[in-house]
Amino acid sequence: MPKTVYTKAPEVQEIAELYIQKYHSHLIDMDVRVDYVFVSKTPKRNGKDVWGTCKKVSNLNALLAGQESPFFVITIAEPIWGQLPQSGKEALVDHLLCHAESQYNQKEDEDPEDDVIKLSIRPYDVEEFAQIIRRHGLWRDDVKDFVKSVQADE
């Protein structure tokens, strides 16, 4: 069985830089590092292909990567990437960047100059099964809000 290989992904980085400027400027404003990597085999989770991931690298792993503060790494399955049209590549990168959340973590009694940037992985806006919506309709407020948001953009 072939070994899984990780390689730098400059094409992903190129797309990401455009989308970061346009939609994810908090990453620029807070000087958050994001690395981009291809993985040679498509991982699976619960029997489904995992097209990509966004992970926070912190503590010892960040130090070993030569970084004193946490950062993100976006990993994309190279076999999937090779099959996607340009619009799909852009959507995938934008999707993964949506998980990269950063905010100032300043306590009330601290000097604003001492703000520390807190990185976290943002969860999905909606978590629901299509079959539940078919059977029960838009029964949760977050699902209703999501559908309204999508319809407003059409």
PASEBA-1860 file (N, C-alpha, C; in nm, 3 decimals):
! residues 154
1> MPKTVYTK> 0.085/-0.118/0.000/0.000/0.000/0.000/0.089/0.124/0.000 ~ 0.065/0.216/-0.094/0.149/0.336/-0.101/0.135/0.424/0.023 ~ 0.245/0.485/0.058/0.251/0.574/0.174/0.182/0.708/0.143 ~ 0.119/0.766/0.243/0.059/0.898/0.228/0.171/1.002/0.228 ~ 0.167/1.091/0.129/0.270/1.193/0.114/0.203/1.331/0.120 ~ 0.267/1.422/0.194/0.219/1.560/0.203/0.316/1.649/0.126 ~ 0.261/1.741/0.045/0.343/1.834/-0.030/0.283/1.974/-0.021 ~ 0.366/2.074/-0.040/0.318/2.213/-0.042/0.218/2.228/-0.157
9> APEVQEIA> 0.124/2.321/-0.142/0.018/2.341/-0.240/0.012/2.488/-0.283 ~ 0.106/2.533/-0.369/0.109/2.674/-0.407/-0.015/2.719/-0.485 ~ -0.076/2.630/-0.561/-0.198/2.667/-0.635/-0.312/2.697/-0.538 ~ -0.319/2.621/-0.431/-0.420/2.645/-0.328/-0.392/2.778/-0.260 ~ -0.266/2.803/-0.228/-0.228/2.928/-0.163/-0.264/3.049/-0.250 ~ -0.243/3.036/-0.379/-0.274/3.147/-0.471/-0.423/3.181/-0.467 ~ -0.507/3.079/-0.470/-0.652/3.101/-0.461/-0.687/3.158/-0.325 ~ -0.629/3.100/-0.220/-0.659/3.144/-0.083/-0.626/3.291/-0.062
17> ELYIQKYH> -0.514/3.335/-0.115/-0.476/3.475/-0.095/-0.579/3.570/-0.153 ~ -0.638/3.535/-0.265/-0.745/3.619/-0.324/-0.869/3.619/-0.235 ~ -0.907/3.502/-0.187/-1.028/3.492/-0.105/-1.007/3.550/0.035 ~ -0.887/3.540/0.087/-0.858/3.602/0.217/-0.874/3.753/0.206 ~ -0.820/3.812/0.101/-0.832/3.957/0.084/-0.977/3.999/0.071 ~ -1.055/3.918/-0.001/-1.194/3.957/-0.030/-1.291/3.925/0.084 ~ -1.276/3.807/0.147/-1.377/3.761/0.243/-1.325/3.725/0.382 ~ -1.197/3.708/0.397/-1.142/3.660/0.524/-1.030/3.752/0.573
25> SHLIDMDV> -1.054/3.882/0.564/-0.950/3.980/0.594/-0.905/3.977/0.740 ~ -0.984/3.918/0.828/-0.941/3.906/0.969/-0.808/3.830/0.979 ~ -0.783/3.741/0.885/-0.657/3.667/0.887/-0.539/3.758/0.854 ~ -0.562/3.857/0.769/-0.459/3.956/0.736/-0.444/4.054/0.853 ~ -0.558/4.106/0.900/-0.557/4.205/1.008/-0.487/4.155/1.133 ~ -0.499/4.027/1.159/-0.439/3.969/1.280/-0.310/3.893/1.251 ~ -0.263/3.906/1.128/-0.136/3.846/1.087/-0.130/3.697/1.121 ~ -0.235/3.625/1.079/-0.246/3.482/1.106/-0.182/3.405/0.991
33> RVDYVFVS> -0.094/3.316/1.027/-0.028/3.230/0.928/-0.124/3.117/0.888 ~ -0.129/3.090/0.757/-0.204/2.975/0.706/-0.112/2.904/0.607 ~ -0.093/2.775/0.628/-0.014/2.693/0.536/-0.109/2.607/0.454 ~ -0.064/2.567/0.335/-0.148/2.492/0.242/-0.072/2.368/0.196 ~ -0.140/2.253/0.208/-0.075/2.125/0.183/-0.169/2.033/0.106 ~ -0.110/1.958/0.011/-0.182/1.850/-0.054/-0.151/1.721/0.019 ~ -0.248/1.631/0.026/-0.226/1.496/0.076/-0.250/1.402/-0.043 ~ -0.158/1.307/-0.061/-0.158/1.225/-0.182/-0.276/1.128/-0.192
41> KTPKRNGK> -0.331/1.087/-0.080/-0.446/0.996/-0.080/-0.566/1.067/-0.018 ~ -0.684/1.037/-0.068/-0.805/1.099/-0.015/-0.847/1.026/0.112 ~ -0.842/1.097/0.226/-0.886/1.033/0.350/-1.037/1.012/0.350 ~ -1.081/0.924/0.437/-1.225/0.900/0.452/-1.263/0.921/0.598 ~ -1.384/0.970/0.618/-1.441/0.984/0.751/-1.585/0.935/0.742 ~ -1.618/0.840/0.824/-1.752/0.780/0.822/-1.790/0.731/0.683 ~ -1.694/0.676/0.611/-1.720/0.619/0.479/-1.726/0.719/0.366 ~ -1.705/0.848/0.394/-1.711/0.952/0.290/-1.573/1.012/0.266
49> DVWGTCKK> -1.548/1.050/0.141/-1.423/1.117/0.109/-1.415/1.251/0.181 ~ -1.298/1.279/0.236/-1.272/1.409/0.299/-1.193/1.491/0.198 ~ -1.256/1.590/0.141/-1.194/1.670/0.036/-1.084/1.759/0.091 ~ -1.105/1.810/0.212/-1.007/1.899/0.272/-1.037/1.920/0.418 ~ -0.937/1.973/0.488/-0.954/2.006/0.629/-0.884/2.138/0.659 ~ -0.930/2.201/0.764/-0.862/2.317/0.820/-0.837/2.283/0.966 ~ -0.710/2.286/1.005/-0.675/2.251/1.142/-0.592/2.363/1.205 ~ -0.610/2.378/1.334/-0.528/2.473/1.410/-0.405/2.398/1.459
57> VSNLNALL> -0.290/2.459/1.437/-0.164/2.403/1.486/-0.121/2.490/1.603 ~ -0.106/2.428/1.719/-0.071/2.509/1.837/0.030/2.437/1.925 ~ 0.072/2.508/2.026/0.162/2.457/2.129/0.288/2.392/2.072 ~ 0.312/2.270/2.111/0.436/2.202/2.071/0.446/2.188/1.919 ~ 0.337/2.155/1.853/0.342/2.139/1.708/0.377/2.270/1.638 ~ 0.324/2.381/1.686/0.359/2.511/1.627/0.507/2.542/1.650 ~ 0.554/2.515/1.770/0.695/2.537/1.801/0.784/2.453/1.710 ~ 0.750/2.327/1.691/0.828/2.240/1.604/0.824/2.284/1.458
65> AGQESPFF> 0.720/2.357/1.421/0.708/2.410/1.285/0.778/2.546/1.273 ~ 0.846/2.591/1.380/0.919/2.716/1.375/0.835/2.838/1.400 ~ 0.722/2.820/1.464/0.630/2.930/1.489/0.607/2.941/1.639 ~ 0.613/3.062/1.691/0.591/3.082/1.835/0.444/3.088/1.870 ~ 0.360/3.119/1.771/0.217/3.129/1.798/0.141/3.032/1.708 ~ 0.018/3.000/1.747/-0.062/2.906/1.669/-0.086/2.956/1.526 ~ -0.115/2.863/1.438/-0.148/2.895/1.299/-0.239/2.787/1.244 ~ -0.287/2.807/1.123/-0.376/2.710/1.058/-0.302/2.638/0.946
73> VITIAEPI> -0.344/2.516/0.921/-0.298/2.443/0.803/-0.422/2.389/0.732 ~ -0.429/2.419/0.603/-0.536/2.368/0.518/-0.477/2.255/0.436 ~ -0.540/2.139/0.446/-0.496/2.020/0.375/-0.604/1.981/0.275 ~ -0.563/1.955/0.152/-0.658/1.918/0.047/-0.615/1.787/-0.017 ~ -0.711/1.698/-0.039/-0.685/1.571/-0.105/-0.652/1.597/-0.252 ~ -0.529/1.568/-0.290/-0.484/1.597/-0.427/-0.566/1.524/-0.534 ~ -0.608/1.398/-0.512/-0.691/1.334/-0.615/-0.823/1.407/-0.640 ~ -0.882/1.460/-0.535/-1.008/1.538/-0.550/-0.978/1.667/-0.623
81> WGQLPQSG> -0.873/1.737/-0.580/-0.834/1.865/-0.640/-0.818/1.853/-0.791 ~ -0.755/1.744/-0.833/-0.729/1.723/-0.975/-0.855/1.704/-1.058 ~ -0.965/1.669/-0.995/-1.092/1.646/-1.066/-1.184/1.768/-1.066 ~ -1.155/1.865/-0.983/-1.244/1.980/-0.968/-1.221/2.084/-1.079 ~ -1.330/2.144/-1.128/-1.313/2.261/-1.215/-1.264/2.378/-1.131 ~ -1.218/2.483/-1.195/-1.166/2.599/-1.122/-1.267/2.653/-1.021 ~ -1.395/2.658/-1.059/-1.497/2.710/-0.966/-1.508/2.621/-0.843 ~ -1.494/2.490/-0.859/-1.498/2.398/-0.746/-1.376/2.415/-0.656
89> KEALVDHL> -1.260/2.438/-0.717/-1.138/2.461/-0.639/-1.154/2.586/-0.553 ~ -1.207/2.691/-0.614/-1.227/2.816/-0.541/-1.328/2.798/-0.427 ~ -1.437/2.726/-0.454/-1.538/2.703/-0.351/-1.480/2.621/-0.235 ~ -1.401/2.520/-0.267/-1.340/2.437/-0.162/-1.246/2.518/-0.074 ~ -1.161/2.598/-0.136/-1.067/2.680/-0.059/-1.143/2.781/0.027 ~ -1.242/2.847/-0.029/-1.322/2.944/0.046/-1.392/2.874/0.163 ~ -1.447/2.756/0.138/-1.514/2.677/0.242/-1.418/2.648/0.358 ~ -1.299/2.603/0.325/-1.202/2.569/0.430/-1.156/2.693/0.506
97> LCHAESQY> -1.142/2.805/0.436/-1.104/2.930/0.504/-1.211/2.977/0.602 ~ -1.337/2.942/0.575/-1.445/2.980/0.667/-1.427/2.916/0.805 ~ -1.356/2.805/0.811/-1.330/2.740/0.939/-1.222/2.812/1.021 ~ -1.140/2.894/0.956/-1.027/2.959/1.023/-1.074/3.087/1.092 ~ -1.104/3.075/1.219/-1.155/3.188/1.295/-1.046/3.246/1.384 ~ -1.039/3.377/1.388/-0.944/3.444/1.476/-1.012/3.564/1.540 ~ -0.978/3.585/1.666/-1.034/3.699/1.738/-0.939/3.741/1.848 ~ -0.953/3.866/1.891/-0.871/3.912/2.002/-0.926/3.851/2.130
105> NQKEDEDP> -0.838/3.806/2.213/-0.875/3.743/2.339/-0.823/3.830/2.453 ~ -0.887/3.945/2.470/-0.841/4.040/2.571/-0.936/4.040/2.689 ~ -0.883/4.031/2.807/-0.964/4.034/2.928/-0.984/4.179/2.970 ~ -1.092/4.204/3.041/-1.129/4.341/3.080/-1.020/4.414/3.156 ~ -0.950/4.346/3.243/-0.852/4.413/3.328/-0.713/4.422/3.266 ~ -0.700/4.384/3.138/-0.570/4.387/3.073/-0.556/4.511/2.984 ~ -0.435/4.548/2.962/-0.403/4.658/2.872/-0.436/4.614/2.729 ~ -0.506/4.698/2.651/-0.539/4.662/2.513/-0.416/4.628/2.429
113> EDDVIKLS> -0.301/4.682/2.467/-0.177/4.651/2.395/-0.139/4.505/2.411 ~ -0.193/4.440/2.517/-0.158/4.301/2.546/-0.256/4.202/2.482 ~ -0.336/4.248/2.387/-0.431/4.158/2.322/-0.358/4.036/2.265 ~ -0.416/3.922/2.288/-0.363/3.798/2.234/-0.464/3.747/2.133 ~ -0.416/3.700/2.022/-0.506/3.649/1.919/-0.538/3.504/1.950 ~ -0.665/3.475/1.950/-0.712/3.338/1.977/-0.759/3.279/1.844 ~ -0.706/3.163/1.809/-0.748/3.093/1.689/-0.840/2.978/1.728 ~ -0.940/2.954/1.645/-1.028/2.840/1.668/-1.084/2.793/1.535
121> IRPYDVEE> -1.137/2.674/1.537/-1.201/2.618/1.418/-1.350/2.646/1.429 ~ -1.400/2.721/1.333/-1.540/2.759/1.332/-1.624/2.641/1.282 ~ -1.729/2.607/1.357/-1.815/2.496/1.313/-1.908/2.542/1.200 ~ -1.976/2.446/1.140/-2.071/2.478/1.035/-2.189/2.556/1.091 ~ -2.251/2.636/1.005/-2.367/2.714/1.045/-2.487/2.624/1.073 ~ -2.498/2.514/0.999/-2.612/2.424/1.010/-2.562/2.281/1.016 ~ -2.619/2.205/1.106/-2.591/2.063/1.110/-2.726/1.992/1.116 ~ -2.763/1.933/1.004/-2.892/1.866/0.995/-2.890/1.766/0.881
129> FAQIIRRH> -2.977/1.668/0.888/-2.992/1.569/0.783/-3.104/1.610/0.688 ~ -3.082/1.590/0.558/-3.185/1.622/0.458/-3.314/1.545/0.487 ~ -3.302/1.421/0.529/-3.422/1.340/0.553/-3.504/1.395/0.670 ~ -3.440/1.456/0.768/-3.513/1.516/0.881/-3.590/1.638/0.831 ~ -3.526/1.718/0.746/-3.595/1.835/0.691/-3.712/1.790/0.604 ~ -3.693/1.684/0.525/-3.804/1.632/0.443/-3.919/1.585/0.531 ~ -3.887/1.519/0.641/-3.993/1.464/0.728/-4.056/1.567/0.821 ~ -3.974/1.662/0.869/-4.022/1.752/0.975/-4.020/1.900/0.936
137> GLWRDDVK> -3.971/1.929/0.817/-3.965/2.068/0.774/-3.854/2.144/0.845 ~ -3.862/2.275/0.838/-3.761/2.362/0.898/-3.795/2.381/1.045 ~ -3.765/2.282/1.124/-3.808/2.276/1.263/-3.715/2.347/1.360 ~ -3.594/2.381/1.316/-3.498/2.450/1.403/-3.472/2.590/1.350 ~ -3.452/2.684/1.441/-3.428/2.823/1.401/-3.303/2.838/1.316 ~ -3.194/2.765/1.349/-3.072/2.780/1.272/-3.091/2.731/1.128 ~ -3.173/2.628/1.110/-3.201/2.578/0.975/-3.287/2.679/0.899 ~ -3.387/2.734/0.966/-3.472/2.837/0.904/-3.388/2.957/0.861
145> DFVKSVQA> -3.301/3.004/0.950/-3.216/3.120/0.919/-3.123/3.090/0.802 ~ -3.070/2.969/0.798/-2.981/2.929/0.689/-3.055/2.931/0.556 ~ -3.173/2.874/0.551/-3.252/2.870/0.427/-3.288/3.011/0.383 ~ -3.329/3.097/0.476/-3.361/3.236/0.442/-3.240/3.306/0.383 ~ -3.124/3.283/0.441/-3.001/3.345/0.394/-2.969/3.301/0.251 ~ -2.984/3.173/0.223/-2.958/3.120/0.090/-3.058/3.177/-0.010 ~ -3.185/3.182/0.027/-3.287/3.234/-0.062/-3.269/3.383/-0.089 ~ -3.220/3.458/0.008/-3.198/3.601/-0.009/-3.087/3.627/-0.110
153> DE> -2.992/3.534/-0.121/-2.880/3.552/-0.213/-2.913/3.512/-0.357 ~ -3.028/3.449/-0.376/-3.063/3.403/-0.513/-3.119/3.513/-0.598
END
